[in-house]
Amino acid sequence: MGNTLFTIPSLRQRHGRGKAGARACPARPSRLNRAAGFTMMEVMTVVFIVGIMAAMAAPSISSFIAKSYISSASNDLIADLMFARISAASIGQRVVVCGSTDGANCDYADATGWQNYRIIFVDTNNDGIFNAGDSGYPTPLKSTQLSSYLRSNLTVTMSGFPGPVAPSYTNNSAFVISYYRYGGMSTPSNAGIFKLCVSGTPQGRTFKIDYSGRPLSPTPVSCP
């Protein structure tokens, strides 16, 4: 064999870019250079799915909010009752808890006031009425204002409270809770039941106050 020289073409020659007049191959655009975005159909599909999920979640969120409010309302009421009971035992005088529509005067006709304000006062003259004969009047021992949401959506029902029966009482409303100086109810028959309902949820809370004056733990209850 003769001496034959083999020449290895360069990379540019192999791709046809090293020869004169040769057409260069167009470079492929990289993925980074491609236009990114969504089609109108994709956007509409996402909006449709989000709308369905929001519609399904709305009732659950509303119910969750209502349940949190009813839990807070029952716990706050129990805390006020316990405060009145402890106060009666500590100062050795009768302490009364009542509902109030205006935050200054007790409501004796029904439980409507319990849905707005609660007034706790020392019933110095033992008449069951918050008046000038009571210690600290017109400033109560404690006053609780419910939130605007609860004032519009809470319903309080009281049953089994015959009123703070006593010969000296001029007011024996069944919608007033009276604690004797030892922290108990006026009589064993004064024990009763609170029921709290909030619009937006079919389940409320109820709890009983036993004759010792101690509120028992709240339990779920059906609301109309």
RAGIBEL-V931802 format. One record per residue. N is the residue number from 1. RES is the residue in three letters. SS is DSSP state (H for helix, E for strand, - for the rest). BURIAL is b if it has 16 or more other C-alpha atoms within 10 Angstrom, else e. D_LAST is the distance of its C-alpha to the last C-alpha in Angstrom with 1 decimal. Layout:
n/res/ss/burial/d_last
N/RES/SS/BURIAL/D_LAST
N/RES/SS/BURIAL/D_LAST
This chain:
n/res/ss/burial/d_last
1/MET/-/e/109.6
2/GLY/-/e/110.1
3/ASN/-/e/108.2
4/THR/-/e/105.2
5/LEU/-/e/102.7
6/PHE/-/e/99.1
7/THR/-/e/97.0
8/ILE/-/e/93.3
9/PRO/-/e/91.5
10/SER/-/e/89.3
11/LEU/H/e/85.5
12/ARG/H/e/85.9
13/GLN/H/e/88.5
14/ARG/H/e/86.4
15/HIS/-/e/83.7
16/GLY/-/e/86.2
17/ARG/-/e/85.9
18/GLY/-/e/89.3
19/LYS/-/e/91.5
20/ALA/-/e/92.5
21/GLY/-/e/90.9
22/ALA/-/e/88.2
23/ARG/-/e/84.7
24/ALA/-/e/82.2
25/CYS/-/e/79.0
26/PRO/-/e/76.0
27/ALA/-/e/73.7
28/ARG/-/e/70.2
29/PRO/-/e/67.5
30/SER/-/e/65.5
31/ARG/H/e/61.7
32/LEU/H/e/61.4
33/ASN/H/e/63.1
34/ARG/-/e/61.0
35/ALA/-/e/58.4
36/ALA/-/e/54.9
37/GLY/-/e/51.7
38/PHE/-/e/49.0
39/THR/-/e/49.3
40/MET/H/e/47.0
41/MET/H/e/45.6
42/GLU/H/e/44.7
43/VAL/H/e/43.0
44/MET/H/e/40.9
45/THR/H/e/39.9
46/VAL/H/e/38.7
47/VAL/H/e/36.7
48/PHE/H/e/35.1
49/ILE/H/e/34.1
50/VAL/H/e/32.8
51/GLY/H/e/30.7
52/ILE/H/e/29.1
53/MET/H/e/28.5
54/ALA/H/e/26.9
55/ALA/H/e/24.5
56/MET/H/e/23.5
57/ALA/H/e/23.1
58/ALA/H/e/21.2
59/PRO/H/e/17.6
60/SER/H/e/18.6
61/ILE/H/e/20.0
62/SER/H/e/17.0
63/SER/H/b/14.7
64/PHE/H/e/17.6
65/ILE/H/e/17.9
66/ALA/H/b/14.3
67/LYS/H/b/14.7
68/SER/H/e/18.1
69/TYR/H/b/16.9
70/ILE/H/b/14.4
71/SER/H/b/17.3
72/SER/H/e/19.7
73/ALA/H/b/17.8
74/SER/H/b/17.5
75/ASN/H/e/21.1
76/ASP/H/e/22.4
77/LEU/H/b/21.0
78/ILE/H/b/22.6
79/ALA/H/e/25.8
80/ASP/H/b/26.0
81/LEU/H/b/25.7
82/MET/H/b/28.3
83/PHE/H/b/30.5
84/ALA/H/b/30.4
85/ARG/H/b/31.2
86/ILE/H/b/34.1
87/SER/H/b/35.4
88/ALA/H/b/35.6
89/ALA/H/b/37.6
90/SER/H/e/39.8
91/ILE/H/e/40.8
92/GLY/-/e/40.9
93/GLN/-/b/39.0
94/ARG/-/b/35.7
95/VAL/E/b/33.0
96/VAL/E/b/29.9
97/VAL/E/b/26.7
98/CYS/E/b/24.7
99/GLY/E/b/22.3
100/SER/E/b/24.0
101/THR/-/b/23.2
102/ASP/-/e/26.8
103/GLY/-/b/27.7
104/ALA/-/b/30.6
105/ASN/-/b/29.4
106/CYS/-/b/27.0
107/ASP/-/b/24.2
108/TYR/-/b/24.4
109/ALA/-/e/22.5
110/ASP/-/e/18.9
111/ALA/-/b/17.1
112/THR/H/b/17.0
113/GLY/H/b/20.1
114/TRP/H/b/18.6
115/GLN/H/b/16.8
116/ASN/-/b/20.3
117/TYR/E/b/23.2
118/ARG/E/b/24.2
119/ILE/E/b/27.7
120/ILE/E/b/29.7
121/PHE/E/b/33.0
122/VAL/E/b/35.8
123/ASP/-/b/35.9
124/THR/-/b/39.7
125/ASN/-/b/40.2
126/ASN/-/b/37.5
127/ASP/-/b/35.8
128/GLY/-/b/32.3
129/ILE/-/b/32.6
130/PHE/-/b/33.4
131/ASN/-/b/36.7
132/ALA/-/e/40.4
133/GLY/-/e/41.1
134/ASP/-/b/39.1
135/SER/-/b/40.7
136/GLY/-/e/40.3
137/TYR/-/e/38.8
138/PRO/-/e/37.6
139/THR/-/e/36.8
140/PRO/-/e/34.2
141/LEU/-/b/34.6
142/LYS/E/e/31.8
143/SER/E/b/29.3
144/THR/E/b/26.4
145/GLN/E/b/25.0
146/LEU/-/b/21.8
147/SER/-/e/22.0
148/SER/H/e/21.6
149/TYR/H/e/18.7
150/LEU/H/b/16.8
151/ARG/H/b/17.9
152/SER/H/e/16.4
153/ASN/H/b/13.1
154/LEU/E/b/12.4
155/THR/E/b/10.6
156/VAL/E/b/12.4
157/THR/E/b/12.1
158/MET/E/b/15.4
159/SER/E/e/16.3
160/GLY/-/e/19.7
161/PHE/-/b/21.8
162/PRO/-/b/24.5
163/GLY/-/b/26.2
164/PRO/-/b/29.4
165/VAL/-/b/31.6
166/ALA/-/e/35.2
167/PRO/-/e/38.2
168/SER/-/e/38.8
169/TYR/-/e/35.2
170/THR/-/e/34.9
171/ASN/-/b/31.2
172/ASN/-/b/29.1
173/SER/-/b/25.6
174/ALA/-/b/22.8
175/PHE/-/b/21.3
176/VAL/E/b/24.4
177/ILE/E/b/25.3
178/SER/E/b/29.1
179/TYR/E/b/31.2
180/TYR/-/b/34.7
181/ARG/-/b/37.7
182/TYR/-/b/37.5
183/GLY/-/b/34.0
184/GLY/-/b/32.2
185/MET/E/b/29.9
186/SER/-/b/31.8
187/THR/-/b/31.5
188/PRO/H/e/29.9
189/SER/H/e/27.5
190/ASN/H/b/26.1
191/ALA/-/b/24.1
192/GLY/E/b/20.4
193/ILE/E/b/17.0
194/PHE/E/b/15.2
195/LYS/E/b/11.6
196/LEU/E/b/11.1
197/CYS/E/b/8.4
198/VAL/E/b/9.8
199/SER/-/b/9.1
200/GLY/-/e/10.4
201/THR/-/b/9.2
202/PRO/-/e/6.6
203/GLN/E/b/8.6
204/GLY/E/b/9.5
205/ARG/E/b/12.5
206/THR/E/b/13.6
207/PHE/E/b/17.2
208/LYS/E/b/19.6
209/ILE/E/b/22.7
210/ASP/-/b/25.5
211/TYR/-/b/28.4
212/SER/-/b/30.5
213/GLY/-/b/28.2
214/ARG/-/b/27.3
215/PRO/E/b/23.7
216/LEU/-/e/22.9
217/SER/-/e/21.7
218/PRO/-/b/18.0
219/THR/E/e/16.2
220/PRO/E/e/13.2
221/VAL/E/e/10.0
222/SER/E/e/6.8
223/CYS/-/e/3.8
224/PRO/-/e/0.0
